[in-house]
Structures are given as C-alpha cells and as structure tokens.
Amino acid sequence: MLGDRLETVDGHRVKVLYAGRLNRDSGPDFSGARLRIDDEEWVGNVEIHVKASDWHRHGHDNDRAYDNVIFHLVGVSDVDITDSHGRLIPQGVATFPESFISLYSRLAQKIGDYKCEGALGQLTPLQVSDWLGTLSIERMQAKAGRIKESLEAMEQDWERVCFSTLARALGFGLNSEPLEMTARITPLRVLQKHSDDIVQLEALLLGQAGLLDSSLHMFDERYQLLCREYRFLAVKYGLRPARREMWKYSKTRPQNFPTRRLAMLAGAVRGGFSLLSKLCDPELDSQRAIELFDWEMDPYWETHYDFDVMAAKLPLTLSPGNRRLLLINFVAPMLYAYGAMHSDLEMTERAMGFWDRGMAENNRYTRRWLQSGINCRCASDSQALIQLSKEYCECGRCLECRFGHLLLRKAVDA
C-alpha cells in the first residue's frame, strides 16, 4: 500500500517523506525522493514498473544511471532486482482497492480521451475552480513564453514581436503557424515603408506567404497586379517566399480563408503599425482594445474569398466575436509578456483581468467539458479548459492533472 502502509517484499516498513520530482527524460521515474525504511532515511531515485522483471527487460541492471535507485515500486514482484554493481535494491509491491484499479485502468486506456468525464460530479466546486485558476495562469505563462522566445529570435524588437503575435492570433487556430511564419519572414520595416499602399501591402504579404504565382488565375486582374508588384518588391528587398503548401483549407469558412486573413493583416499595417504603445496604455480597457481592431480590407474582398472565386457579399471588417478572440489571444498575452519582462506586476494583473472579465469562448473544448458539468464563466475558464484538454487529456497526463489526482485519491480512500 501507499504512505505509512507501504513495506518492502521482505517485510521492512517504508514511509514516503518526499516522493521526488517526476522525470520526463531518460533515467529513473522520480529523482530526489526521501524515504524512511525502518529507522534509516534514504535519499535517491525511485523507479516504477508493472512487473519487477521489467527492470531486467529494460536493461536497468547494467545501466549506471540507475545505480542511485533507492526503491523499486512494482505491481507484481516476480524477481529480485540489482544495480550495475550487483547490489540488491529494496522493492515494494503497490496494492490498491478495486475501485482504484478500476479508475486507473479507465484513465490509462487511451491517450486523448477525456476519461474522467463521468466522475467529475464527485469533485466540489472549490476543487474545480482552484484547478481551473491554476490552468489559466499556466496557459497565460505558456503564451507569454512563446512571445519571449520570439523576442529573443527577433533581437529584442518588441514591435516585430507584436506584429508576428498578431498574425498568429489572426489565424484563429487552423492557420496560426503559417500566418506567424509569413509575418516573421516579411520585414516590418519594409511593410512600414509601403503602409500607404494597400496593393503593395497585400502583394508583400501574399507573396511572402507563397500564394502568388503569375501562371495561375490569368484572368483575375487583381491577382496579376499583385504578382507584378511582388516580383518588383521581392527583387528590391531581396525577399524569399514561403511554400504555399503550408496553408490549410479543409473545413475553412470562406471568411477565414488564408487570402482574406492576409488581406486583413495588410489592413492592420495600412497607415503604419504601432500597436505596442497602444496596448501598453494604462487606460486601455476591453472596449478600447477591441476598437484597435477597426481595420478594413480592400473592397475586392467583399466579393471574393479567394482569387477567381466570387462570393456573396462578405464582411470587410472583423466580426465582434473575432475581435473578442484577439483580445484573449493577442492583447492579454502581449500585455502579460511585456509586463513580466519589465517586472511590471500591475500590467500582468491587467492582462489576467482581460481574461477574468472577458466572455467565455464557445468551442469544441468548452462544449465537451460543459457536457461533463463544468461551466465557463469567463475567458479565463475557457482558456483553462483548452489548456487542460491540450496539455493533459490529449497527452495522457492524468496522474499530473489535479482532477485525476483527486479522483484517484478518493478511490484509494473508498
């Protein structure tokens, strides 16, 4: 058994003083553990296997990286185990109530499923809200971490980072990576030089995105004009385009086509790009932030979602829903990253406030958890559920999830 009831196979009492740190790399499963075996304290690593014989099957008995293992926890003790020097390693068998085994088996069945859905009713509202609060901070820090990496790659140029982060957010998931890449390989200084000409801005962005080829769409005058402009600008500035194959079109609504998103990004640069100073304004609130996205595409896109493809009247501006998504996925992370990098606690708190007061998202993640009885009160909750789904459920990290841990603890105590 666990805790005070654990003992070695030869009858020595074991008390876990500290379980150690989970190791995600090669080597023992837990490092820096502290155990008391009878009256002697041991410090070292812990390895876990289903069967003790797995120790030999995995070659640990000849691997010096496992010489500091002080305890081997197994489900079945079918053999004694030794380190590379032939020393016997203390071994214990973990036995659990049937309720625990049943729940753990369900959690371990298939990575990617939300395997605790039917059991979440056992948790208290406080347990749920505490974990969601932690997850929302974890997600914000992950977004800020990506921005920090971009800052290092772009030689501490915050305006360029702001532009590439905006481009990523405009992808709204499906084409976030290609849009960010396009923004990174299109010099912002070049876009600024041509910010008074929407045709040249579109030519630069669509060309760098790999979406301009004069052998295509021969009868679309707008397309051919953009091709000519890009050829001239690419030579002038020594530009090289990305591969068009990076773009995704499946399940994409007409208004979200890559061509239209790039045209919207061109609209964001029209007249000059200086969003960072506006984002850092201490008087900025949600309404004023949303008004920053009052960009408009060229009238060509009112009747086109792609070249040579006519469509019914399409909007030339971002919808209110998309503006709210930019508030969540662009404004708040940029503010948080900037505040964290400049040790500005007030700014990081304002960034979290945009999530705490923002409208919750309605997507496949939040709808799935709603069916399990977890409601989204605000954007902070919906971001937490996205983090939970992507970083825990889909990765099979049930034992590191507080929901999974609490449910397993209840099963042990049952």
N, C-alpha and C positions, 0 to 999 in steps of 0.2 A: 504493500500500500504506500501512498504518498505521505509526506510530512513525518510526524512522530512515529507512524506505524510502519515505516519502511525499515527493512533489515536485509542483510546480505544472505546469500543462499546457505552460508554455514552458520547463520544464527546471530550475527553481530548487529546491534542496534545502530540505525543510521538516522541522523537528524539533519535536514537541509537548512543550513544557516543562510546561504545565498545560492540561488540556482545558477548564477553566472549569466553571461551575455550570449545571446543566440549568435552563432557564427554562420553567415551566409556564404562564406567562401570555403575552400578546401580545408580539411582538418576536422578536429572533434566538433561535436554539435554545440556544446556550451563551453565557454572559456571563463576562467577566473571564478569557478564555483568554490564555495566553502561548505564543507560537510563535517559533522562530528560522528565518527564511527566509534561506538562505545564511549570512552572518555578522551579520545585523541582527535584533535582537529586537523583536517586535511584541506589543502588548498591546491586547486589544479583544474583539469578539464573533465568534462563528463561526456560520454558517448552513449547514444541510444540506438538499439536495434530491436527488430521484432523477435529474432532468434539470436541467441548468443553465438551460434556458428557463423552468423553473418560477419562477425569480426574477422574470422579467418578467410571467409569467402571474398571479403573486400581487401584483404591483404594488410590489415592494420597491424598484425603481429610482427611484420617486417618493416614497418614504417615508423621512423623515429619521431615523426610529427605527433604520434600517438603515445609516446613514452610518458607524457605528463598527465595521462588519463588516470584519475583517482577513483572513478566509479563507472561501472558499465550497467546501465539500466536496460532490461530486456523484458519482452513479453513471455518468452519461453527460454528457460535455462537448460539448453541441451548439451553444453560443453563448457569447461573452464577456459578462460582466455588469459593470454600473457602478452607482455610488451616485447619489443625487439631484443631485450636482454634476457628474456625468459622469465621475468618476474610476474607472479600471479597478480591480477588486478581484481579488486573487490567487485562483486557482481550482485545485483539485486533483481528480483522479479516484481514487476508492477502488476498488481491485481486491482481490478475495479468492479464496482457494481454493474450489473447487467444494463441498467439504464444508461450508464456512462458509455459502455461498449457500443450500445445501440446508437446513441447520438454521435459518438466519434466516427463510427463506421459510415453513418449518413453524411457527415461533414467531409469525410475523406474519399467518398465515392467518385466524384467527378469534378475536377477543377473547372471553374467557370460558372457553375450553377450558384444560385442564391439558396444554399442548402439549409439555412436556419429559418426560412420564411414562416413555416408553420409553428415555430416555437417562440417567436418574438413576443407573444402575448404574456409570457412568463416574466418579462422584464418590467421594471417600474418606469414611469415617465421620466424620473430623475436619471435613471441609468441610461435611458435612450438619449436624453438631451445632453448629458455630460459627454457621451461618446461623439455625438454629432458636433458639439462645440470643439472638441479636440480635432476632429477630422477637418472641420472648416479651416482652422488655423494651419493644419498640416498641408491642406491644399493651397492656401494662400502662400505659404512659405515655399512650396514646390514651384508655383508660378513665378514668385519673386526670384527663386534660384535660377530659373531659366533666363530671366531678364539679366541677372548678374553675369551669367555665362556669356550672354550676348554682348554685354558691356565690355567684358574682357576681350572678346573677339573683335570688337569694333573700336578698340583703342580709347575707351572711356568717353566715347561720343554719345552723350545721352539723347541727343535729337535723332541720330540714326537709329538708336535702340528703340526710341519711341515710335519711329516710323515702321520698323520691322515688326514690333509688337502689335501695332495697329493692324498691319497687313495680316498677321497671323489670326487676330481676332475676327477680321472680316471674312476669313474662310469659314467661320461658323462650323468647325469640326472637320467636314469632309475634305476640304481643300486648304486647311490651315497651313500645312507644311509647304506645299508649293507656293502659296502666296507669300509666306515668310521668306522663302528662298529667293523669290523674284525681287522682293524688297531689298534683300541683302546684296544681291549682285547688281542692283541698279543704284549707282551713286546718287545719294540725296542731293549733293551739290549740283549735279547735272540737272536733276528734276527742278531744283530751285531756279536755275538759270532759264528754264523754259516754262516756268509756272504761269505765264500769261497766255499760253497757247495750249488749249485743251487737246488739239490734234496731236501736237508733239508729245504731250504728256502720255496720251494713250499709246502713241507709237513706241515710246520708250518702254513702257511697262508691258504692253502686249508683245513687243518684240523680245524683250528680255525673258519673258515667260515662254518663249518658243512657239508662240501662236501666230506668227506672221510668216507666210510663205507665198510669194507672188505667183507661184504656179497654181495656187488654189483660188477659188472664188473670183474668177476672172471678170465676172460681170457685176461685182459689188464695188462700186466706185469708192465708197468709204474705205473698204478693206485695202484696195490697191493704193489709195492715198497714204494709208498708214504704213504700208510696205515700203513705199518710196521714202517717206520721212524716216523710217527706222534705218534703212540702208545708209542714208546720209549721216544720221546721228551716230550710228554704230561705228562707222569709219572715223568720224570726227573725234569720238571719245574712246575709241578702242574697246568697244563693248563686245561681249560674247554671250549669246543667249543660252538659256537652259534648254533641256529636252522637253518637247511638248508631251511626251508620254507620261510625265509625272502627274498630269491633271486627271481628276476623276470626274466622270459624268453620270455614272449609274445612279439612279434614284435622286437625281438633282432636279429640283424645280427650275422652271425657266428663269425666274427672277434671281436664282442663286448660281447661274452658270458662271464658270470662271471668267468668261469675257466680260460679263456685267460686273463682277466683283472687282476686276482690274480697272474697269471704267470708273467704278465708284472710288477706287483708290486714287485714280487720276484726279477725280473731283476733289478729293481731300487735299491734294497738293496744289490745286488751282488757286492762284493768288498768293502762294507761299505757304510753307509748312512750319508752324511754330506752336505746336500743341503743348509741348512740355511746360512752358511758362504758364499757360492757361490751366493746366492740370494742377500745378503747384500753388495756385492762388488759394490762400486760406479761406476765402469767402465762397469757394466753389461748393455748391450743393448738388443734389441729384438732378434737379431741373436744369440748372445752368450747365451741368456736364452733358446732359442729353442734347442741349441746344448747340453744343460744339460740333455735333454731327449733322448740321444742316447743309450737307453737301448735295450737289445736284449733278447728275450725269449729262452728257451731251444729248440733245434731242434725238439723235439717231437711235438711242437705246430705248426709246419709248415704243418703238415698233419692232425691235429686234432683241432676241436673247442670245443669238449667235449670228455670225456673218452669213448672209444669203438665206437667213431663216426669218421670215416675217412672223409677227405675233400680234395678238390683240393688244390693246393699249396696256403698257407695263409702267409701273411707277419709276420715276427718275430719282426718287429720294429713298432713304432708308425708312422702313416701317417702324412704328413705335416699339414693336416687340424686338426688332433687331437693335434699336438704339439702347434698349434696356440690357440686351446681351452684351453690347460693347461696354456699358457701364460696369457690368460684372466681370467680363473677361479682359478688358483693356484698362479702363480708368483705375479701378481698385488695385489690380496687381502692380500697375506702374507707380501709383502713389505709395504702395506698401514697399516696393523695392527701393524707390528713391528715398523714402523716409528711413528705411533700415540701413541703407548705405551711408546716410548722413546723420545717423543716430538721432533722428527726429521722431520721438515717440508720439507726439501729437499727430503727425502725418500718418504714421502706421495705424493709429487708432481711428483716424478719419477714414482710411481705406477700408478697415473692417466694418466701419459704420455704413458704408455704401452697401455692403452685403447684408448687414443686420437689418437695414431699413428697406432693402430692395425687394421687389416682387419675386417670389419663388419661380424657378423655371419649371416648365411643363415639358418633360422629355421622357424618353423610354426608361431612363434610370429612375426618375422620380415616380413615374406611373407604376413601375414594378414594386417599389417599396410601399407605395400607397395601398396596393393590394394586400400588403403584409401588415397594414395598420399603422404605418409611420407617415405622419403628415408633414408637409413642408410649410412652415410659417413664413419663410423669407428666403432670400437668395443664399444666405449663409447655410441654411439647411439643405437646399438643393445642391449646393457645391459640396457639402459634406457627403451627401448620398452618392454623388458622382465619384468622389474620392474613395468611398467605401466600396463601390462596385468595381471600379477600375483597378485599384491598388490592393484590394483584399480579396473580394469574392472571385474575380476573374483570375487571380493569381494563386488561389487556393491557400491563402494565408489565414485560415480560420483560427488557428491557435494564437495568432498575433492580434486578432480582432477582439475588441472588448465584448462584443455580443457573443462571439463564440466562446470566449473565456468564461463569461458569466454563466452561460447555459451549461457548459461542461462542469463548472463548479457546482451548480445546482444538481446536476446528475450524480456527482460524487457524493453530495450530502443527502441525496434522496434515500 
